[in-house]
Amino acid sequence: MPQLDTSTWFTTITSMILTLFIIFQLKVKAFSFSPNPTPKNVESMKQKSPWEKKWTKIYLPLSLPPL
């Protein structure tokens, strides 16, 4: 049974990682970031949910009366 030749694995893996790094750098370079992000007012964006307007009670199965 012949042995597996692993002499080229280091070169293959190194070139693959270098290629992925270069591709990632090119993708990030093409992406446009906003120069000055402004904070948003969280209080004005909050919406009222229907369950926040009324009081609800959660009934546990053990707290129900026996049938």
Secondary structure as GFF3:
##gff-version 3
##sequence-region A 1 67
A	DSSP	alpha_helix	9	30	.	.	.	ID=ss1
A	DSSP	alpha_helix	42	45	.	.	.	ID=ss2
A	DSSP	alpha_helix	50	53	.	.	.	ID=ss3
A	DSSP	three_ten_helix	61	63	.	.	.	ID=ss4
###
